[in-house]
């Protein structure tokens, strides 16, 4: 009975996901800020060698195993059969938002660097595949959308669960803000990343819920988020960042009004 009640809330999931990831990231952050010393090779292995990023998936697998729903989790991760319109939504919405933010920023006179990705188009599909498997989606979505959001949704509804999961998703990245990173996310204020993850979480849940809870669909959309920032340098200017948030908030509002905050879906669970 105690085990059953524990799984009504995602605290165990968060403890495992954060614990696994931060045990790698925190020592590197402390080392780079002169608190402790770690040999460079070890620091590279645990920070850039990517073991830390698997925390959410490890936590999701553990909870699914304990609950006896491992097959459901795996089936969700390979559920590729859903309608074309949801493939289009998963693949095109976020690139349209980020690309639109760049166009607005350029129209308003913001100085943005030239996109090296667009100058080398052969890198675009390669980057997409690399991001899907090693850049976050595979490592994270079984946790954030496949575990945290469904558990929170019973109490908070789909919108509340998405925002709460997005908050924890953003905080999970906290140690990276104390490391030297090239990614634009970690060279901006923390609130920018957390605001992005909370709003993006709504979009990911929307696609996840309307594809029969396909984690594959959520992973595709997550991939387009990282890939879009590789292609479009919109967030490298304050104007582009502001335009991005305006467009993203607009998309979330339309979805919530159209599909309802309780389910974010027209499908019955």
Beta strands, then each sheet from edge to edge (+ up, - down):
end
